[in-house]
Amino acid sequence: MNDEPRPVLGNQVYGAFGRDFATSDGRHIMVTGISDKQWQNLCEVMGTTEQMQALQDKTGVDLTSEFGRFIAVDEISTIFEPWFAARTLNDIRKIFTGTRVLWGPFQTFKQLLEEDPRCSLENPLFRILDQPGIGPHMAPHIPLNFSKFPRGEITPAPQHGEHSEAVLSDVLGLSSQNIGKLFDTGIVAGLPEE
């Protein structure tokens, strides 16, 4: 809008406080303080409330505003970096769990599957699904859960051609004779013969 492109910020959140930090065990986490409450909780849990007030007094930047925290991200990070660098990912997880701090670890897909209980059978969202042609694997269920309407079980994805006849007759209204011709000429296929 003002003919100035947004600067390259890496993992930093634009317009608010959000940045990644390295831990003592070589991992990285992302932490944000977008709303006033998130910011206050983050500072309280980390024990930096007084340091942030001193920073605000010194610089004159309003750290109670999203944009103020965005402007002062480097100064804030100078205070936060040693706190994260002195702790492992598990230390930080224990400290932040049960608080209202908005954070999360950077993780590879392998780490997600091996370390994060949210992506495991411990999470009621996931089930084991036996998909023809693929075999058993973990798959997500519908996330909505209503007491009067049970979710039921998850079902495999249809195989190629599994519903050809139903679509042709029920959706397109073709007669059995016309459907037969489509199959006979190879225009349409059903399930492959085993």
Residue frames as a rotation matrix with the C-alpha (Angstrom) as fourth column:
MET 1
0.558 0.830 0.000 0.00
0.830 -0.558 0.000 0.00
0.000 0.000 -1.000 0.00
ASN 2
0.806 -0.303 -0.509 2.85
-0.094 -0.914 0.396 2.39
-0.585 -0.271 -0.765 0.68
ASP 3
0.852 -0.431 -0.298 5.10
-0.306 0.052 -0.951 1.08
0.425 0.901 -0.088 -2.13
GLU 4
-0.168 -0.900 0.402 7.47
-0.975 0.093 -0.201 -0.47
0.144 -0.426 -0.893 0.41
PRO 5
0.185 0.231 -0.955 7.82
-0.262 0.948 0.179 -4.26
0.947 0.218 0.236 0.24
ARG 6
0.930 0.153 0.334 7.61
-0.363 0.246 0.899 -6.19
0.055 -0.957 0.284 3.49
PRO 7
0.030 -1.000 0.007 11.15
-0.985 -0.031 -0.168 -6.91
0.169 -0.002 -0.986 4.73
VAL 8
0.189 -0.097 -0.977 12.54
-0.086 0.990 -0.115 -10.42
0.978 0.106 0.178 4.90
LEU 9
0.201 0.001 0.980 12.13
-0.924 -0.331 0.190 -11.45
0.324 -0.944 -0.066 8.53
GLY 10
-0.812 -0.470 -0.345 12.88
-0.358 0.869 -0.341 -15.18
0.460 -0.153 -0.875 8.59
ASN 11
-0.462 0.637 -0.617 10.70
0.673 0.705 0.224 -16.82
0.578 -0.311 -0.754 11.23
GLN 12
-0.926 0.100 -0.363 9.77
0.201 -0.684 -0.701 -13.52
-0.319 -0.722 0.614 12.86
VAL 13
-0.012 0.985 0.172 6.06
0.972 0.052 -0.229 -12.62
-0.235 0.164 -0.958 12.96
TYR 14
-0.698 -0.211 0.684 5.33
0.495 -0.833 0.248 -9.43
0.517 0.512 0.686 11.05
GLY 15
-0.185 0.639 0.747 3.67
-0.209 -0.768 0.606 -6.66
0.960 -0.044 0.275 13.06
ALA 16
0.836 0.404 0.372 3.85
-0.453 0.124 0.883 -8.34
0.310 -0.906 0.287 16.48
PHE 17
-0.123 -0.902 0.414 6.31
-0.979 0.178 0.099 -10.23
-0.163 -0.393 -0.905 18.66
GLY 18
0.882 0.259 0.395 7.05
-0.217 0.965 -0.148 -13.72
-0.419 0.045 0.907 17.40
ARG 19
0.276 -0.881 -0.385 10.46
-0.915 -0.118 -0.386 -15.29
0.295 0.459 -0.838 16.91
ASP 20
0.818 -0.104 -0.566 12.37
0.139 0.990 0.019 -18.53
0.558 -0.094 0.824 17.04
PHE 21
0.414 -0.692 0.591 15.00
-0.909 -0.352 0.224 -19.24
0.053 -0.630 -0.775 19.69
ALA 22
0.009 -0.528 -0.849 17.68
-0.275 0.815 -0.509 -21.91
0.961 0.238 -0.138 20.04
THR 23
0.918 0.277 0.285 17.67
-0.361 0.281 0.889 -24.20
0.167 -0.919 0.358 23.07
SER 24
0.199 -0.908 0.369 20.69
-0.889 -0.008 0.458 -25.62
-0.413 -0.419 -0.809 24.90
ASP 25
-0.051 -0.188 0.981 20.18
0.033 0.981 0.189 -29.03
-0.998 0.042 -0.043 23.26
GLY 26
-0.887 -0.459 -0.054 20.32
-0.010 -0.098 0.995 -27.66
-0.462 0.883 0.082 19.71
ARG 27
-0.255 0.870 0.422 16.57
0.963 0.270 0.026 -27.54
-0.092 0.413 -0.906 19.12
HIS 28
-0.974 0.040 0.223 14.56
0.006 -0.980 0.200 -24.47
0.226 0.196 0.954 18.14
ILE 29
-0.297 0.928 -0.225 11.24
0.886 0.180 -0.428 -23.21
-0.356 -0.327 -0.875 19.38
MET 30
-0.566 0.268 0.780 8.87
0.310 -0.807 0.503 -20.52
0.764 0.527 0.374 18.17
VAL 31
-0.383 0.453 -0.805 7.33
0.868 -0.123 -0.482 -18.21
-0.317 -0.883 -0.345 20.76
THR 32
-0.465 0.298 0.833 4.85
0.418 -0.756 0.504 -15.39
0.780 0.582 0.227 20.22
GLY 33
-0.523 0.406 -0.750 3.20
0.674 -0.343 -0.655 -12.70
-0.522 -0.847 -0.094 22.27
ILE 34
-0.649 0.316 0.692 0.56
0.545 -0.441 0.713 -11.23
0.531 0.840 0.114 20.00
SER 35
0.455 0.850 0.265 -2.26
0.315 -0.432 0.845 -10.31
0.833 -0.301 -0.464 22.37
ASP 36
0.083 -0.384 0.920 -1.61
-0.745 -0.637 -0.199 -8.35
0.662 -0.668 -0.339 25.57
LYS 37
0.731 0.269 0.627 -2.50
-0.650 0.555 0.519 -11.43
-0.209 -0.787 0.581 27.64
GLN 38
0.886 -0.460 -0.060 -0.13
0.389 0.806 -0.447 -13.68
0.254 0.372 0.893 25.65
TRP 39
0.168 -0.861 0.481 2.66
-0.004 -0.488 -0.873 -11.13
0.986 0.145 -0.086 26.09
GLN 40
0.210 -0.025 0.977 2.04
-0.910 -0.370 0.186 -10.74
0.356 -0.929 -0.101 29.82
ASN 41
0.935 0.173 0.310 1.92
-0.281 0.893 0.351 -14.53
-0.217 -0.415 0.883 30.32
LEU 42
0.671 -0.741 -0.037 5.14
0.417 0.418 -0.808 -15.01
0.613 0.526 0.589 28.38
CYS 43
-0.043 -0.716 0.697 6.99
-0.344 -0.644 -0.683 -12.39
0.938 -0.270 -0.219 30.44
GLU 44
0.431 0.264 0.863 5.59
-0.898 0.033 0.438 -13.71
0.087 -0.964 0.252 33.74
VAL 45
0.997 -0.012 0.073 6.49
0.006 0.997 0.083 -17.33
-0.074 -0.082 0.994 33.00
MET 46
0.439 -0.891 0.117 9.99
0.567 0.173 -0.806 -16.35
0.697 0.420 0.581 31.89
GLY 47
0.433 -0.236 -0.870 10.44
0.828 -0.278 0.488 -13.94
-0.357 -0.931 0.075 34.81
THR 48
-0.572 -0.709 0.412 11.20
0.820 -0.513 0.254 -10.98
0.031 0.483 0.875 32.52
THR 49
0.475 0.864 0.167 8.35
0.849 -0.500 0.171 -8.59
0.231 0.061 -0.971 33.41
GLU 50
0.651 -0.272 -0.709 10.63
0.292 -0.772 0.565 -6.13
-0.701 -0.575 -0.423 35.20
GLN 51
-0.469 -0.872 0.139 13.25
0.439 -0.093 0.894 -6.28
-0.767 0.480 0.426 32.43
MET 52
-0.295 0.438 0.849 10.57
0.926 -0.089 0.368 -5.48
0.236 0.895 -0.379 29.84
GLN 53
0.792 0.555 -0.253 9.38
0.607 -0.760 0.232 -2.51
-0.063 -0.337 -0.939 31.89
ALA 54
0.223 -0.809 -0.544 12.98
0.202 -0.507 0.838 -1.28
-0.954 -0.297 0.051 32.13
LEU 55
-0.622 -0.415 0.664 13.38
0.694 0.101 0.713 -1.73
-0.363 0.904 0.225 28.36
GLN 56
0.240 0.808 0.539 10.19
0.915 -0.374 0.154 0.23
0.326 0.456 -0.828 27.73
ASP 57
0.808 0.029 -0.588 11.35
0.368 -0.804 0.466 3.03
-0.460 -0.593 -0.661 30.07
LYS 58
-0.137 -0.977 -0.161 14.79
0.296 -0.196 0.935 3.15
-0.945 0.080 0.317 28.41
THR 59
-0.777 -0.235 0.584 13.63
0.590 0.054 0.806 3.11
-0.221 0.970 0.097 24.77
GLY 60
-0.628 0.634 -0.450 10.24
-0.483 -0.772 -0.414 4.81
-0.610 -0.043 0.791 25.02
VAL 61
-0.706 0.389 -0.592 8.77
-0.418 0.445 0.792 2.03
0.571 0.807 -0.152 22.88
ASP 62
-0.056 0.804 0.592 5.31
-0.990 0.032 -0.136 0.97
-0.128 -0.594 0.794 24.08
LEU 63
-0.891 -0.362 -0.275 5.70
-0.394 0.916 0.073 -2.77
0.225 0.173 -0.959 24.73
THR 64
-0.497 0.801 0.333 2.02
-0.049 0.358 -0.933 -3.03
-0.866 -0.480 -0.139 25.63
SER 65
0.466 0.640 -0.610 1.22
-0.672 -0.193 -0.715 -2.72
-0.576 0.743 0.340 21.90
GLU 66
0.737 -0.147 0.660 1.75
0.414 0.870 -0.269 -5.36
-0.534 0.471 0.702 19.22
PHE 67
0.813 -0.411 0.413 3.59
0.273 -0.358 -0.893 -2.91
0.515 0.838 -0.179 16.99
GLY 68
0.594 -0.615 0.519 5.79
-0.792 -0.558 0.246 -1.71
0.138 -0.557 -0.819 19.85
ARG 69
0.449 -0.406 0.796 6.87
-0.262 0.792 0.552 -5.29
-0.854 -0.456 0.249 20.50
PHE 70
0.797 -0.145 0.587 7.50
0.585 0.425 -0.691 -5.72
-0.149 0.894 0.423 16.76
ILE 71
0.778 -0.504 0.375 9.68
-0.233 -0.786 -0.572 -2.59
0.583 0.358 -0.729 16.65
ALA 72
0.276 -0.668 0.691 11.64
-0.961 -0.201 0.188 -3.71
0.013 -0.716 -0.698 19.73
VAL 73
0.961 0.195 -0.198 12.03
-0.205 0.978 -0.032 -7.37
0.187 0.072 0.980 18.69
ASP 74
0.251 -0.941 -0.229 15.84
0.132 0.268 -0.954 -7.21
0.959 0.209 0.191 18.67
GLU 75
-0.426 -0.382 0.820 16.04
-0.687 -0.453 -0.568 -5.66
0.588 -0.806 -0.069 22.15
ILE 76
0.495 0.679 0.543 13.45
-0.865 0.447 0.230 -8.13
-0.086 -0.583 0.808 23.49
SER 77
0.863 -0.165 -0.477 15.31
-0.058 0.906 -0.420 -11.03
0.502 0.390 0.772 21.88
THR 78
-0.168 -0.968 0.184 18.53
-0.293 -0.129 -0.947 -9.96
0.941 -0.213 -0.262 23.60
ILE 79
-0.284 0.162 0.945 16.73
-0.959 -0.052 -0.280 -10.51
0.004 -0.985 0.170 26.91
PHE 80
0.672 0.706 0.225 15.00
-0.700 0.704 -0.120 -13.75
-0.244 -0.077 0.967 25.85
GLU 81
0.481 -0.480 -0.734 17.90
-0.513 0.525 -0.680 -15.50
0.711 0.703 0.006 24.06
PRO 82
-0.605 -0.777 0.172 19.92
-0.610 0.314 -0.727 -16.41
0.511 -0.545 -0.664 27.18
TRP 83
-0.146 0.645 0.751 16.79
-0.859 0.295 -0.419 -17.77
-0.491 -0.706 0.511 28.88
PHE 84
0.844 0.485 -0.229 16.13
-0.528 0.679 -0.511 -20.20
-0.092 0.552 0.829 26.02
ALA 85
0.291 -0.830 -0.476 19.83
-0.512 0.285 -0.810 -20.99
0.808 0.479 -0.342 25.48
ALA 86
-0.579 -0.519 0.629 20.12
-0.792 0.175 -0.585 -22.11
0.193 -0.837 -0.512 29.13
ARG 87
-0.091 0.669 0.738 17.30
-0.610 0.548 -0.572 -24.67
-0.787 -0.502 0.358 28.82
THR 88
-0.951 -0.134 0.279 16.58
0.095 0.731 0.675 -27.82
-0.294 0.669 -0.683 26.85
LEU 89
-0.604 0.785 -0.137 13.43
-0.388 -0.140 0.911 -28.31
0.696 0.604 0.389 24.81
ASN 90
-0.111 0.573 -0.812 12.09
0.599 0.690 0.406 -30.60
0.793 -0.441 -0.420 27.55
ASP 91
-0.702 -0.167 -0.692 12.85
0.677 -0.458 -0.576 -27.98
-0.221 -0.873 0.435 30.22
ILE 92
-0.927 0.340 -0.157 10.92
-0.371 -0.894 0.253 -25.38
-0.054 0.293 0.955 28.24
ARG 93
-0.411 0.806 -0.426 8.07
-0.062 0.442 0.895 -27.80
0.910 0.394 -0.132 27.57
LYS 94
-0.268 0.275 -0.923 7.72
0.893 0.431 -0.131 -28.42
0.362 -0.859 -0.361 31.33
ILE 95
-0.814 -0.099 -0.572 7.81
0.382 -0.833 -0.399 -24.70
-0.437 -0.544 0.716 32.13
PHE 96
-0.852 0.448 -0.271 5.33
-0.522 -0.690 0.500 -23.68
0.037 0.568 0.822 29.41
THR 97
-0.600 0.664 -0.447 2.89
0.307 0.707 0.637 -26.60
0.738 0.245 -0.628 29.75
GLY 98
-0.054 0.718 -0.694 -0.28
0.994 0.105 0.031 -25.52
0.095 -0.689 -0.719 31.50
THR 99
-0.474 -0.108 -0.874 0.41
0.290 -0.956 -0.039 -21.82
-0.831 -0.272 0.485 30.93
ARG 100
0.677 0.732 0.074 -1.11
0.364 -0.246 -0.898 -19.57
-0.640 0.635 -0.433 28.31
VAL 101
-0.151 -0.809 -0.569 2.20
-0.450 -0.456 0.768 -19.08
-0.880 0.372 -0.294 26.52
LEU 102
0.903 0.422 -0.080 1.84
-0.223 0.302 -0.927 -19.49
-0.367 0.855 0.367 22.76
TRP 103
-0.074 -0.988 -0.133 4.82
-0.898 0.008 0.440 -21.57
-0.434 0.152 -0.888 21.64
GLY 104
0.929 0.295 0.226 5.84
-0.200 0.909 -0.365 -24.69
-0.313 0.294 0.903 19.79
PRO 105
0.029 -0.968 0.249 8.95
-0.066 0.247 0.967 -26.65
-0.997 -0.045 -0.057 18.86
PHE 106
0.212 -0.115 -0.971 10.38
-0.977 -0.035 -0.209 -26.73
-0.010 0.993 -0.120 15.38
GLN 107
-0.062 -0.224 0.973 10.41
-0.334 0.923 0.191 -30.37
-0.941 -0.313 -0.132 14.38
THR 108
-0.806 -0.191 -0.560 11.06
-0.592 0.287 0.753 -32.50
0.017 0.939 -0.344 11.36
PHE 109
0.181 0.903 -0.390 8.32
-0.818 0.358 0.450 -34.80
0.546 0.237 0.804 10.19
LYS 110
-0.075 -0.303 -0.950 10.21
0.195 0.930 -0.312 -37.70
0.978 -0.208 -0.010 11.76
GLN 111
-0.958 -0.287 -0.012 10.45
0.085 -0.245 -0.966 -35.85
0.275 -0.926 0.259 15.08
LEU 112
-0.380 0.903 0.199 6.74
-0.902 -0.410 0.138 -35.09
0.206 -0.127 0.970 14.90
LEU 113
0.396 0.568 -0.722 5.91
-0.468 0.801 0.374 -38.78
0.790 0.190 0.582 14.56
GLU 114
-0.101 -0.546 -0.832 8.46
0.429 0.730 -0.532 -39.98
0.897 -0.411 0.160 17.11
GLU 115
-0.847 -0.454 -0.277 8.19
0.447 -0.324 -0.834 -37.29
0.289 -0.830 0.477 19.80
ASP 116
-0.820 0.525 0.228 4.87
-0.554 -0.828 -0.084 -35.46
0.144 -0.195 0.970 19.66
PRO 117
-0.824 0.520 0.224 1.97
0.323 0.756 -0.569 -37.24
-0.465 -0.397 -0.791 21.40
ARG 118
-0.087 0.820 -0.566 -0.44
-0.453 -0.539 -0.711 -34.99
-0.887 0.195 0.418 19.50
CYS 119
0.197 0.081 -0.977 0.50
-0.966 0.188 -0.179 -36.97
0.169 0.979 0.115 16.38
SER 120
-0.896 -0.419 -0.150 0.12
-0.375 0.892 -0.253 -40.44
0.239 -0.170 -0.956 17.84
LEU 121
-0.289 0.809 -0.512 -2.52
0.285 0.583 0.761 -42.93
0.914 0.074 -0.399 18.89
GLU 122
-0.689 0.044 -0.724 -2.51
0.709 -0.170 -0.685 -41.17
-0.153 -0.984 0.086 22.29
ASN 123
-0.827 0.419 -0.374 -4.50
-0.448 -0.894 -0.011 -38.45
-0.339 0.158 0.927 20.51
PRO 124
-0.274 0.793 0.544 -8.15
0.216 0.602 -0.769 -39.56
-0.937 -0.093 -0.336 20.17
LEU 125
0.317 0.346 -0.883 -8.23
-0.717 -0.523 -0.462 -37.94
-0.621 0.779 0.082 16.73
PHE 126
-0.286 -0.583 -0.760 -6.07
-0.943 0.312 0.116 -40.73
0.170 0.750 -0.639 15.25
ARG 127
0.615 0.421 0.667 -6.88
-0.453 0.881 -0.139 -44.37
-0.646 -0.217 0.732 14.46
ILE 128
-0.663 -0.714 0.226 -5.20
-0.233 0.484 0.844 -47.17
-0.712 0.506 -0.487 12.53
LEU 129
0.477 0.777 -0.412 -6.70
-0.630 -0.025 -0.776 -47.49
-0.613 0.630 0.477 9.06
ASP 130
-0.324 -0.520 0.790 -6.08
0.252 0.758 0.602 -50.43
-0.912 0.394 -0.114 6.73
GLN 131
0.288 0.361 -0.887 -6.10
-0.664 -0.592 -0.457 -48.86
-0.690 0.721 0.069 3.28
PRO 132
0.697 -0.020 0.717 -6.20
0.405 0.835 -0.371 -51.35
-0.591 0.549 0.590 0.37
GLY 133
0.731 -0.504 0.460 -3.02
0.457 -0.138 -0.879 -51.06
0.506 0.853 0.130 -1.65
ILE 134
0.200 -0.658 0.726 -1.18
-0.521 -0.699 -0.490 -49.29
0.830 -0.280 -0.482 1.17
GLY 135
-0.256 -0.218 -0.942 -1.77
0.558 0.762 -0.328 -51.29
0.789 -0.609 -0.073 4.33
PRO 136
0.587 0.521 -0.620 -2.29
0.794 -0.221 0.566 -50.24
0.158 -0.824 -0.544 7.94
HIS 137
-0.577 -0.737 0.352 -1.28
0.585 -0.674 -0.451 -46.71
0.569 -0.055 0.820 8.87
MET 138
-0.450 0.375 -0.810 -2.25
0.687 -0.435 -0.582 -43.96
-0.571 -0.819 -0.062 11.28
ALA 139
-0.579 0.353 0.735 -4.98
0.534 -0.518 0.669 -41.68
0.616 0.779 0.111 9.92
PRO 140
-0.971 0.236 0.038 -6.95
-0.194 -0.684 -0.704 -38.77
-0.140 -0.691 0.710 11.38
HIS 141
-0.373 0.927 0.023 -10.63
0.926 0.374 -0.057 -39.08
-0.062 0.000 -0.998 12.21
ILE 142
0.128 0.500 0.857 -13.11
0.414 -0.812 0.412 -36.22
0.901 0.302 -0.311 11.91
PRO 143
-0.804 -0.594 0.006 -12.22
0.241 -0.335 -0.911 -33.72
0.543 -0.731 0.413 14.67
LEU 144
-0.363 0.745 0.559 -15.82
-0.789 -0.565 0.240 -32.89
0.495 -0.354 0.793 15.62
ASN 145
-0.815 0.103 -0.571 -17.29
0.328 0.893 -0.307 -34.94
0.478 -0.438 -0.761 18.44
PHE 146
-0.361 0.788 0.499 -20.96
-0.765 -0.556 0.325 -34.57
0.534 -0.264 0.803 19.41
SER 147
-0.767 0.010 0.641 -22.43
-0.520 0.577 -0.630 -36.52
-0.376 -0.817 -0.438 22.32
LYS 148
0.181 0.944 0.277 -25.66
-0.463 0.330 -0.823 -37.40
-0.868 0.021 0.496 20.46
PHE 149
0.928 0.095 -0.360 -23.95
-0.371 0.297 -0.880 -38.37
0.024 0.950 0.311 17.22
PRO 150
0.469 -0.805 0.362 -21.05
0.081 0.448 0.891 -40.80
-0.879 -0.388 0.275 17.61
ARG 151
0.015 -0.600 -0.800 -18.22
-0.818 -0.467 0.335 -40.37
-0.574 0.650 -0.498 15.15
GLY 152
0.964 0.257 0.069 -18.21
-0.182 0.826 -0.534 -43.98
-0.194 0.502 0.843 14.09
GLU 153
0.276 -0.898 0.343 -15.15
0.463 0.437 0.771 -45.54
-0.843 -0.054 0.536 12.56
ILE 154
-0.001 -0.359 -0.933 -12.94
-0.732 -0.636 0.245 -44.14
-0.681 0.684 -0.262 9.85
THR 155
0.710 0.309 0.633 -13.19
0.183 0.787 -0.589 -45.88
-0.680 0.534 0.502 6.50
PRO 156
-0.353 -0.883 0.310 -10.63
0.557 0.068 0.828 -46.43
-0.752 0.465 0.468 3.77
ALA 157
-0.299 0.169 -0.939 -10.66
-0.653 -0.754 0.072 -44.16
-0.696 0.635 0.336 0.75
PRO 158
0.736 0.613 0.287 -12.53
-0.203 0.604 -0.771 -45.71
-0.646 0.509 0.569 -2.18
GLN 159
-0.303 -0.809 0.504 -10.46
0.342 0.401 0.850 -47.62
-0.889 0.430 0.155 -4.66
HIS 160
-0.675 -0.011 -0.738 -10.28
-0.606 -0.562 0.563 -46.47
-0.421 0.827 0.372 -8.27
GLY 161
-0.671 0.480 -0.565 -13.49
-0.414 0.389 0.823 -47.60
0.615 0.786 -0.063 -9.96
GLU 162
-0.950 0.255 -0.183 -15.20
0.305 0.620 -0.722 -48.78
-0.071 -0.742 -0.667 -6.75
HIS 163
-0.291 0.886 -0.362 -18.23
0.265 -0.289 -0.920 -46.52
-0.919 -0.364 -0.150 -7.20
SER 164
-0.962 -0.151 -0.226 -18.34
-0.161 -0.355 0.921 -46.24
-0.219 0.922 0.318 -11.01
GLU 165
-0.645 0.763 0.031 -21.69
0.575 0.459 0.677 -48.00
0.503 0.455 -0.735 -11.43
ALA 166
-0.029 0.657 -0.753 -23.34
0.942 -0.234 -0.240 -46.11
-0.334 -0.717 -0.612 -8.58
VAL 167
-0.484 -0.200 -0.852 -22.20
0.055 -0.978 0.199 -42.73
-0.873 0.049 0.484 -9.95
LEU 168
-0.993 0.065 -0.101 -23.33
-0.105 -0.066 0.992 -43.58
0.058 0.996 0.072 -13.47
SER 169
-0.437 0.888 -0.142 -26.76
0.672 0.428 0.605 -44.80
0.598 0.169 -0.784 -12.37
ASP 170
0.125 0.548 -0.827 -27.56
0.973 -0.230 -0.005 -42.70
-0.192 -0.804 -0.562 -9.28
VAL 171
-0.235 -0.295 -0.926 -25.91
0.268 -0.936 0.230 -39.41
-0.935 -0.194 0.298 -10.23
LEU 172
-0.848 -0.180 -0.498 -26.08
-0.385 -0.436 0.814 -39.44
-0.363 0.882 0.300 -14.02
GLY 173
0.053 0.984 0.167 -29.25
-0.579 0.167 -0.798 -41.56
-0.814 -0.054 0.579 -14.29
LEU 174
-0.426 -0.256 -0.868 -27.87
-0.887 0.306 0.345 -43.91
0.177 0.917 -0.357 -16.97
SER 175
0.710 0.704 -0.010 -29.63
-0.701 0.708 0.085 -47.18
0.067 -0.053 0.996 -17.66
SER 176
0.395 -0.553 0.733 -27.97
-0.212 0.722 0.659 -50.54
-0.894 -0.415 0.168 -16.99
GLN 177
0.718 -0.084 0.691 -27.70
0.644 0.457 -0.613 -51.06
-0.264 0.885 0.382 -20.73
ASN 178
0.823 -0.413 0.390 -25.82
-0.084 -0.768 -0.635 -47.78
0.562 0.490 -0.667 -21.26
ILE 179
0.528 -0.649 0.547 -23.61
-0.785 -0.129 0.606 -48.46
-0.323 -0.749 -0.578 -18.27
GLY 180
0.552 -0.267 0.790 -22.81
0.211 0.961 0.178 -51.91
-0.807 0.068 0.587 -19.67
LYS 181
0.835 -0.224 0.502 -21.76
0.494 -0.094 -0.864 -50.37
0.241 0.970 0.032 -22.99
LEU 182
0.708 -0.593 0.383 -19.40
-0.607 -0.789 -0.098 -47.96
0.360 -0.164 -0.918 -21.23
PHE 183
0.372 -0.565 0.736 -17.77
-0.561 0.496 0.663 -50.87
-0.740 -0.660 -0.132 -19.39
ASP 184
0.659 -0.052 0.750 -17.63
0.449 0.828 -0.337 -53.06
-0.603 0.559 0.569 -22.52
THR 185
0.827 -0.329 0.456 -15.90
0.315 -0.399 -0.861 -50.36
0.465 0.856 -0.227 -24.58
GLY 186
0.019 -0.877 -0.480 -13.40
0.974 0.125 -0.190 -49.61
0.226 -0.464 0.856 -21.79
ILE 187
-0.031 0.025 0.999 -14.52
0.107 -0.994 0.028 -46.01
0.994 0.107 0.028 -21.36
VAL 188
0.348 0.215 0.912 -15.38
-0.867 -0.297 0.401 -46.75
0.358 -0.930 0.083 -17.73
ALA 189
-0.358 -0.502 -0.787 -13.74
-0.072 0.856 -0.513 -49.24
0.931 -0.127 -0.343 -15.39
GLY 190
0.821 0.551 0.149 -14.79
-0.245 0.104 0.964 -50.83
0.515 -0.828 0.220 -12.11
LEU 191
0.554 -0.621 0.554 -12.63
-0.641 0.106 0.760 -52.37
-0.531 -0.776 -0.340 -9.43
PRO 192
-0.160 -0.668 -0.727 -9.64
-0.926 0.357 -0.125 -54.24
0.343 0.653 -0.675 -10.83
GLU 193
0.807 0.418 -0.417 -10.03
-0.314 0.902 0.296 -58.02
0.500 -0.108 0.860 -10.82
GLU 194
0.292 -0.708 0.643 -7.94
-0.889 0.047 0.456 -59.76
-0.353 -0.704 -0.616 -8.20
